[in-house]
Amino acid sequence: MAQQTFKGIVKYKMTVIGAADGRTDSMKVVFGNNKIKIVFYLPSSNENNKVITKSYIDNFSDNTTLDIDDEARTYSISTLNRDQRYRFINTNKFEAIDNNLCICYNADKEDFDNNKYQKIECLASVDYLYRGILNYFFYGIQPIVIDNRIVFDFTTTEKDGKKSKIFLYELKAVEDVEAEFNVKGFNIK
């Protein structure tokens, strides 16, 4: 299993531990052939409690990002952002997320504001790889792949103790995920 590139869906919860509102959002990441789709599920600010989705497809073959408006059934195309806000250093320590063994990485302290953050870290899977992409950060900020390993946990710890946390809650291998990347019936903006 560790020798093959993962194809499938990873679902994450997003929360801020120590925040007054206790709000939890979620996102889904689809790993396909040289493409990654990210779908955010956010609560509406209206009283109708409708969930808003925001989707992006990053295509590594042609270095493009599709910014998809699911409700309007439209999308725009831009150049793929290959920035990496943090340089993560392998600590040679291990932890487990939902019974999945992970390697612990810490961001280089020179890459973040030490007056605001105590620590920035992520846990990357030992068994679930995404070969061909050494490091991939969504919009240059959120690590999705580190050292060809799928990130299962990304945590920023602020000086006041608050922790922004994005962590795995479901993992599903799917052999054919190409339907997830289909924008047929959507219009270009």
MIDOSE-1310 file (N, C-alpha, C; in nm, 2 decimals, decimal comma, always signed):
residues 189
maqq	+0,08/-0,12/+0,00/+0,00/+0,00/+0,00/+0,09/+0,13/+0,00; +0,20/+0,13/+0,07/+0,28/+0,25/+0,09/+0,35/+0,28/-0,04; +0,36/+0,18/-0,13/+0,44/+0,20/-0,26/+0,35/+0,26/-0,37; +0,22/+0,27/-0,35/+0,13/+0,32/-0,46/+0,08/+0,45/-0,43
tfkg	+0,05/+0,53/-0,53/-0,01/+0,66/-0,51/-0,16/+0,64/-0,47; -0,20/+0,71/-0,37/-0,33/+0,71/-0,32/-0,43/+0,78/-0,42; -0,54/+0,71/-0,45/-0,65/+0,77/-0,52/-0,77/+0,75/-0,44; -0,84/+0,86/-0,41/-0,96/+0,85/-0,33/-0,99/+0,98/-0,26
ivky	-1,07/+0,97/-0,15/-1,12/+1,09/-0,09/-1,08/+1,09/+0,06; -1,03/+1,20/+0,10/-1,00/+1,22/+0,24/-1,09/+1,34/+0,29; -1,16/+1,32/+0,41/-1,24/+1,42/+0,46/-1,18/+1,47/+0,59; -1,19/+1,60/+0,61/-1,12/+1,67/+0,73/-1,23/+1,75/+0,80
kmtv	-1,20/+1,77/+0,93/-1,28/+1,87/+1,01/-1,18/+1,99/+1,03; -1,24/+2,11/+1,04/-1,16/+2,23/+1,06/-1,22/+2,30/+1,18; -1,14/+2,33/+1,28/-1,19/+2,39/+1,40/-1,08/+2,48/+1,46; -1,12/+2,56/+1,56/-1,02/+2,64/+1,64/-1,05/+2,60/+1,78
igaa	-0,95/+2,52/+1,84/-0,96/+2,48/+1,98/-0,93/+2,60/+2,06; -1,02/+2,63/+2,16/-1,00/+2,75/+2,24/-1,08/+2,87/+2,20; -1,15/+2,86/+2,08/-1,23/+2,97/+2,03/-1,37/+2,97/+2,10; -1,43/+3,09/+2,12/-1,55/+3,10/+2,20/-1,67/+3,03/+2,13
dgrt	-1,67/+3,03/+1,99/-1,79/+2,98/+1,92/-1,79/+2,83/+1,90; -1,68/+2,76/+1,91/-1,67/+2,62/+1,90/-1,71/+2,57/+1,77; -1,71/+2,65/+1,66/-1,76/+2,61/+1,53/-1,66/+2,51/+1,46; -1,72/+2,42/+1,39/-1,65/+2,32/+1,32/-1,70/+2,32/+1,17
dsmk	-1,61/+2,34/+1,08/-1,64/+2,33/+0,94/-1,57/+2,20/+0,89; -1,59/+2,17/+0,76/-1,53/+2,05/+0,70/-1,49/+2,07/+0,56; -1,40/+1,99/+0,51/-1,36/+1,99/+0,38/-1,33/+1,85/+0,33; -1,34/+1,83/+0,20/-1,31/+1,70/+0,13/-1,20/+1,73/+0,03
vvfg	-1,10/+1,64/+0,03/-1,00/+1,64/-0,07/-1,00/+1,52/-0,15; -1,01/+1,53/-0,28/-1,01/+1,42/-0,38/-0,88/+1,41/-0,45; -0,81/+1,30/-0,43/-0,68/+1,28/-0,50/-0,71/+1,19/-0,62; -0,68/+1,25/-0,74/-0,69/+1,19/-0,87/-0,56/+1,18/-0,94
nnki	-0,57/+1,15/-1,07/-0,45/+1,14/-1,15/-0,40/+1,28/-1,18; -0,29/+1,32/-1,11/-0,23/+1,45/-1,13/-0,32/+1,57/-1,11; -0,43/+1,54/-1,03/-0,53/+1,65/-1,00/-0,57/+1,63/-0,85; -0,60/+1,74/-0,79/-0,65/+1,74/-0,65/-0,77/+1,83/-0,65
kivf	-0,88/+1,79/-0,60/-1,00/+1,87/-0,58/-1,02/+1,89/-0,43; -1,05/+2,02/-0,40/-1,07/+2,06/-0,26/-1,21/+2,12/-0,25; -1,29/+2,07/-0,16/-1,43/+2,12/-0,15/-1,45/+2,16/+0,00; -1,48/+2,28/+0,02/-1,51/+2,33/+0,16/-1,66/+2,33/+0,18
ylps	-1,70/+2,29/+0,30/-1,84/+2,29/+0,34/-1,85/+2,39/+0,45; -1,92/+2,50/+0,43/-1,93/+2,61/+0,52/-2,07/+2,64/+0,55; -2,10/+2,67/+0,68/-2,24/+2,71/+0,71/-2,27/+2,85/+0,65; -2,40/+2,86/+0,61/-2,45/+2,99/+0,56/-2,45/+3,09/+0,67
snen	-2,43/+3,22/+0,64/-2,45/+3,33/+0,74/-2,60/+3,36/+0,75; -2,68/+3,31/+0,66/-2,82/+3,34/+0,67/-2,89/+3,24/+0,78; -3,01/+3,27/+0,81/-3,08/+3,18/+0,91/-3,13/+3,06/+0,85; -3,12/+3,04/+0,71/-3,17/+2,92/+0,65/-3,09/+2,79/+0,68
nkvi	-2,97/+2,81/+0,74/-2,88/+2,70/+0,77/-2,84/+2,62/+0,65; -2,84/+2,67/+0,53/-2,80/+2,60/+0,41/-2,65/+2,60/+0,41; -2,59/+2,48/+0,38/-2,45/+2,46/+0,37/-2,40/+2,52/+0,23; -2,30/+2,60/+0,24/-2,24/+2,65/+0,12/-2,11/+2,57/+0,08
tksy	-2,10/+2,53/-0,04/-1,98/+2,46/-0,09/-1,90/+2,55/-0,17; -1,77/+2,54/-0,16/-1,67/+2,61/-0,24/-1,57/+2,51/-0,29; -1,55/+2,50/-0,42/-1,47/+2,39/-0,48/-1,36/+2,45/-0,56; -1,24/+2,38/-0,56/-1,13/+2,41/-0,64/-1,07/+2,28/-0,70
idnf	-1,02/+2,29/-0,82/-0,95/+2,17/-0,88/-0,81/+2,23/-0,92; -0,71/+2,17/-0,86/-0,57/+2,20/-0,90/-0,52/+2,09/-0,99; -0,48/+2,13/-1,11/-0,44/+2,04/-1,21/-0,29/+2,06/-1,23; -0,21/+1,95/-1,19/-0,06/+1,96/-1,20/-0,01/+1,94/-1,34
sdnt	-0,09/+1,88/-1,43/-0,05/+1,86/-1,57/-0,03/+1,99/-1,64; -0,13/+2,08/-1,63/-0,13/+2,20/-1,70/-0,11/+2,33/-1,61; -0,08/+2,30/-1,48/-0,06/+2,41/-1,38/-0,17/+2,51/-1,38; -0,29/+2,46/-1,37/-0,41/+2,55/-1,36/-0,49/+2,52/-1,23
tldi	-0,57/+2,62/-1,19/-0,67/+2,60/-1,08/-0,80/+2,64/-1,14; -0,90/+2,55/-1,12/-1,04/+2,59/-1,15/-1,10/+2,63/-1,02; -1,16/+2,75/-1,01/-1,23/+2,81/-0,90/-1,38/+2,79/-0,93; -1,44/+2,69/-0,87/-1,58/+2,65/-0,91/-1,68/+2,71/-0,81
ddea	-1,79/+2,77/-0,88/-1,90/+2,82/-0,80/-2,01/+2,71/-0,83; -2,03/+2,62/-0,73/-2,12/+2,51/-0,75/-2,26/+2,55/-0,76; -2,30/+2,66/-0,69/-2,44/+2,70/-0,69/-2,48/+2,77/-0,83; -2,39/+2,85/-0,88/-2,41/+2,92/-1,01/-2,37/+2,83/-1,13
rtys	-2,30/+2,71/-1,10/-2,26/+2,62/-1,20/-2,16/+2,69/-1,30; -2,07/+2,76/-1,24/-1,97/+2,83/-1,33/-1,83/+2,81/-1,27; -1,73/+2,84/-1,34/-1,59/+2,83/-1,29/-1,50/+2,92/-1,37; -1,39/+2,96/-1,30/-1,29/+3,04/-1,36/-1,16/+2,96/-1,36
istl	-1,06/+3,00/-1,44/-0,94/+2,93/-1,45/-0,82/+3,03/-1,42; -0,73/+2,99/-1,34/-0,61/+3,07/-1,31/-0,49/+2,98/-1,30; -0,37/+3,04/-1,29/-0,25/+2,97/-1,28/-0,24/+2,91/-1,14; -0,20/+2,78/-1,14/-0,18/+2,71/-1,01/-0,08/+2,78/-0,92
nrdq	-0,11/+2,80/-0,80/-0,03/+2,86/-0,70/+0,07/+2,75/-0,64; +0,19/+2,76/-0,67/+0,29/+2,66/-0,62/+0,37/+2,71/-0,50; +0,33/+2,82/-0,44/+0,40/+2,88/-0,32/+0,39/+2,78/-0,21; +0,48/+2,79/-0,12/+0,49/+2,71/+0,01/+0,52/+2,81/+0,12
ryrf	+0,42/+2,84/+0,20/+0,44/+2,94/+0,31/+0,54/+2,89/+0,41; +0,54/+2,76/+0,44/+0,62/+2,70/+0,54/+0,72/+2,59/+0,48; +0,84/+2,58/+0,54/+0,93/+2,47/+0,51/+0,91/+2,38/+0,63; +0,86/+2,26/+0,61/+0,84/+2,16/+0,72/+0,96/+2,07/+0,73
intn	+1,00/+2,05/+0,85/+1,12/+1,97/+0,88/+1,07/+1,84/+0,95; +1,12/+1,73/+0,90/+1,08/+1,60/+0,96/+1,15/+1,59/+1,09; +1,07/+1,56/+1,20/+1,11/+1,55/+1,33/+1,16/+1,41/+1,37; +1,14/+1,31/+1,28/+1,17/+1,17/+1,30/+1,09/+1,12/+1,42
kfea	+0,98/+1,18/+1,45/+0,88/+1,13/+1,55/+0,76/+1,08/+1,48; +0,68/+0,99/+1,55/+0,56/+0,94/+1,49/+0,44/+0,96/+1,58; +0,33/+0,98/+1,52/+0,20/+0,99/+1,59/+0,09/+0,92/+1,51; -0,02/+0,90/+1,57/-0,13/+0,83/+1,49/-0,25/+0,92/+1,48
idnn	-0,32/+0,92/+1,37/-0,44/+0,99/+1,35/-0,54/+0,89/+1,30; -0,65/+0,87/+1,38/-0,75/+0,77/+1,34/-0,69/+0,64/+1,30; -0,60/+0,59/+1,38/-0,53/+0,46/+1,36/-0,44/+0,46/+1,24; -0,40/+0,58/+1,19/-0,31/+0,58/+1,07/-0,18/+0,64/+1,13
lcic	-0,07/+0,57/+1,11/+0,06/+0,61/+1,15/+0,11/+0,73/+1,07; +0,16/+0,84/+1,13/+0,20/+0,96/+1,06/+0,34/+1,00/+1,11; +0,41/+1,07/+1,02/+0,54/+1,13/+1,06/+0,51/+1,28/+1,10; +0,57/+1,32/+1,21/+0,55/+1,46/+1,26/+0,65/+1,55/+1,19
ynad	+0,60/+1,66/+1,14/+0,68/+1,77/+1,08/+0,65/+1,90/+1,15; +0,75/+1,98/+1,17/+0,74/+2,11/+1,23/+0,78/+2,22/+1,13; +0,71/+2,33/+1,12/+0,75/+2,44/+1,03/+0,87/+2,50/+1,09; +0,96/+2,54/+1,00/+1,08/+2,61/+1,04/+1,04/+2,74/+1,10
kedf	+1,09/+2,77/+1,22/+1,05/+2,89/+1,30/+1,08/+3,02/+1,22; +1,17/+3,02/+1,12/+1,20/+3,14/+1,04/+1,09/+3,17/+0,95; +1,00/+3,08/+0,92/+0,89/+3,10/+0,83/+0,76/+3,16/+0,88; +0,75/+3,17/+1,02/+0,63/+3,23/+1,07/+0,66/+3,33/+1,18
dnnk	+0,56/+3,41/+1,21/+0,57/+3,52/+1,31/+0,58/+3,46/+1,45; +0,70/+3,46/+1,51/+0,72/+3,40/+1,64/+0,65/+3,48/+1,75; +0,60/+3,61/+1,72/+0,53/+3,68/+1,82/+0,38/+3,64/+1,82; +0,34/+3,57/+1,72/+0,20/+3,53/+1,71/+0,18/+3,38/+1,73
yqki	+0,28/+3,30/+1,68/+0,26/+3,15/+1,68/+0,37/+3,09/+1,77; +0,33/+2,99/+1,85/+0,43/+2,91/+1,92/+0,48/+2,80/+1,83; +0,39/+2,73/+1,76/+0,43/+2,62/+1,68/+0,34/+2,60/+1,56; +0,39/+2,55/+1,45/+0,31/+2,51/+1,34/+0,36/+2,37/+1,30
ecla	+0,27/+2,28/+1,29/+0,31/+2,14/+1,27/+0,20/+2,07/+1,18; +0,25/+1,96/+1,12/+0,16/+1,87/+1,05/+0,20/+1,73/+1,07; +0,10/+1,64/+1,04/+0,13/+1,50/+1,05/+0,10/+1,44/+0,91; +0,20/+1,38/+0,85/+0,19/+1,32/+0,72/+0,19/+1,17/+0,72
svdy	+0,10/+1,11/+0,65/+0,08/+0,96/+0,65/+0,21/+0,89/+0,61; +0,23/+0,78/+0,68/+0,33/+0,68/+0,64/+0,29/+0,60/+0,53; +0,16/+0,56/+0,53/+0,11/+0,46/+0,43/+0,04/+0,52/+0,30; +0,00/+0,65/+0,31/-0,08/+0,71/+0,20/+0,01/+0,81/+0,13
lyrg	+0,05/+0,78/+0,01/+0,14/+0,87/-0,06/+0,07/+0,93/-0,18; +0,12/+1,04/-0,23/+0,07/+1,10/-0,35/+0,20/+1,13/-0,43; +0,24/+1,03/-0,51/+0,37/+1,04/-0,58/+0,37/+1,14/-0,69; +0,48/+1,20/-0,72/+0,49/+1,30/-0,83/+0,48/+1,44/-0,78
ilny	+0,42/+1,46/-0,66/+0,41/+1,59/-0,60/+0,48/+1,59/-0,47; +0,60/+1,64/-0,46/+0,68/+1,64/-0,34/+0,61/+1,71/-0,23; +0,58/+1,84/-0,25/+0,51/+1,93/-0,15/+0,40/+2,00/-0,23; +0,28/+2,00/-0,17/+0,17/+2,08/-0,23/+0,09/+2,15/-0,11
ffyg	+0,08/+2,28/-0,13/+0,01/+2,36/-0,03/-0,11/+2,42/-0,10; -0,23/+2,40/-0,05/-0,34/+2,47/-0,11/-0,33/+2,62/-0,10; -0,34/+2,69/-0,21/-0,32/+2,83/-0,22/-0,19/+2,88/-0,14; -0,09/+2,79/-0,14/+0,04/+2,83/-0,08/+0,04/+2,82/+0,07
iqpi	-0,07/+2,79/+0,13/-0,09/+2,81/+0,28/-0,10/+2,67/+0,35; -0,21/+2,60/+0,31/-0,24/+2,47/+0,38/-0,17/+2,35/+0,32; -0,09/+2,28/+0,40/-0,02/+2,17/+0,34/-0,11/+2,05/+0,32; -0,11/+2,00/+0,20/-0,19/+1,88/+0,16/-0,10/+1,76/+0,14
vidn	+0,02/+1,79/+0,08/+0,12/+1,68/+0,06/+0,25/+1,73/+0,11; +0,32/+1,65/+0,19/+0,46/+1,68/+0,24/+0,54/+1,56/+0,21; +0,65/+1,57/+0,15/+0,74/+1,46/+0,11/+0,67/+1,35/+0,05; +0,58/+1,38/-0,05/+0,49/+1,28/-0,12/+0,39/+1,21/-0,03
rivf	+0,38/+1,26/+0,09/+0,29/+1,20/+0,19/+0,16/+1,29/+0,21; +0,05/+1,23/+0,22/-0,08/+1,30/+0,24/-0,08/+1,35/+0,38; -0,11/+1,48/+0,40/-0,12/+1,53/+0,54/-0,25/+1,50/+0,60; -0,25/+1,45/+0,72/-0,37/+1,41/+0,79/-0,41/+1,51/+0,90
dftt	-0,31/+1,59/+0,94/-0,34/+1,69/+1,05/-0,25/+1,81/+1,02; -0,31/+1,93/+1,03/-0,23/+2,06/+1,02/-0,28/+2,14/+1,14; -0,18/+2,18/+1,23/-0,22/+2,25/+1,35/-0,13/+2,38/+1,36; -0,19/+2,49/+1,39/-0,11/+2,61/+1,42/-0,15/+2,65/+1,56
tekd	-0,05/+2,66/+1,65/-0,07/+2,70/+1,79/-0,02/+2,84/+1,81; -0,12/+2,92/+1,85/-0,09/+3,07/+1,87/-0,03/+3,08/+2,01; +0,03/+3,20/+2,04/+0,09/+3,23/+2,17/-0,01/+3,23/+2,28; -0,14/+3,26/+2,25/-0,25/+3,26/+2,35/-0,31/+3,12/+2,38
gkks	-0,25/+3,02/+2,31/-0,30/+2,88/+2,33/-0,40/+2,84/+2,23; -0,47/+2,92/+2,15/-0,56/+2,88/+2,05/-0,49/+2,79/+1,95; -0,56/+2,69/+1,90/-0,51/+2,60/+1,80/-0,61/+2,59/+1,69; -0,56/+2,64/+1,57/-0,64/+2,61/+1,45/-0,60/+2,47/+1,40
kifl	-0,70/+2,39/+1,38/-0,67/+2,25/+1,35/-0,75/+2,20/+1,23; -0,69/+2,13/+1,14/-0,75/+2,07/+1,03/-0,71/+1,92/+1,04; -0,80/+1,83/+1,06/-0,76/+1,69/+1,08/-0,86/+1,59/+1,02; -0,80/+1,48/+0,98/-0,87/+1,37/+0,91/-0,98/+1,31/+1,00
yelk	-1,10/+1,29/+0,93/-1,20/+1,21/+1,00/-1,25/+1,09/+0,92; -1,22/+1,09/+0,79/-1,26/+0,98/+0,71/-1,16/+0,97/+0,59; -1,13/+0,84/+0,55/-1,04/+0,81/+0,44/-1,10/+0,70/+0,36; -1,11/+0,72/+0,23/-1,17/+0,62/+0,15/-1,10/+0,61/+0,02
aved	-1,03/+0,49/-0,01/-0,97/+0,47/-0,14/-1,08/+0,44/-0,24; -1,06/+0,51/-0,36/-1,16/+0,49/-0,47/-1,07/+0,48/-0,59; -1,09/+0,37/-0,67/-1,01/+0,35/-0,78/-1,04/+0,45/-0,90; -1,17/+0,49/-0,92/-1,20/+0,58/-1,02/-1,27/+0,70/-0,97
veae	-1,19/+0,81/-0,96/-1,24/+0,94/-0,90/-1,26/+1,04/-1,01; -1,25/+1,01/-1,13/-1,25/+1,11/-1,24/-1,38/+1,18/-1,25; -1,49/+1,12/-1,21/-1,62/+1,19/-1,21/-1,62/+1,32/-1,11; -1,54/+1,31/-1,01/-1,53/+1,42/-0,92/-1,47/+1,55/-0,98
fnvk	-1,39/+1,53/-1,09/-1,32/+1,64/-1,16/-1,40/+1,69/-1,28; -1,52/+1,63/-1,31/-1,59/+1,67/-1,43/-1,67/+1,80/-1,41; -1,64/+1,90/-1,50/-1,71/+2,03/-1,49/-1,81/+2,04/-1,61; -1,84/+1,93/-1,67/-1,94/+1,93/-1,78/-2,07/+1,99/-1,73
gfni	-2,13/+2,08/-1,81/-2,25/+2,15/-1,76/-2,23/+2,28/-1,69; -2,10/+2,30/-1,65/-2,07/+2,43/-1,59/-2,02/+2,53/-1,70; -2,04/+2,65/-1,68/-2,00/+2,75/-1,77/-1,87/+2,83/-1,72; -1,78/+2,86/-1,81/-1,67/+2,94/-1,77/-1,71/+3,08/-1,75
k	-1,65/+3,14/-1,64/-1,69/+3,29/-1,61/-1,61/+3,38/-1,71
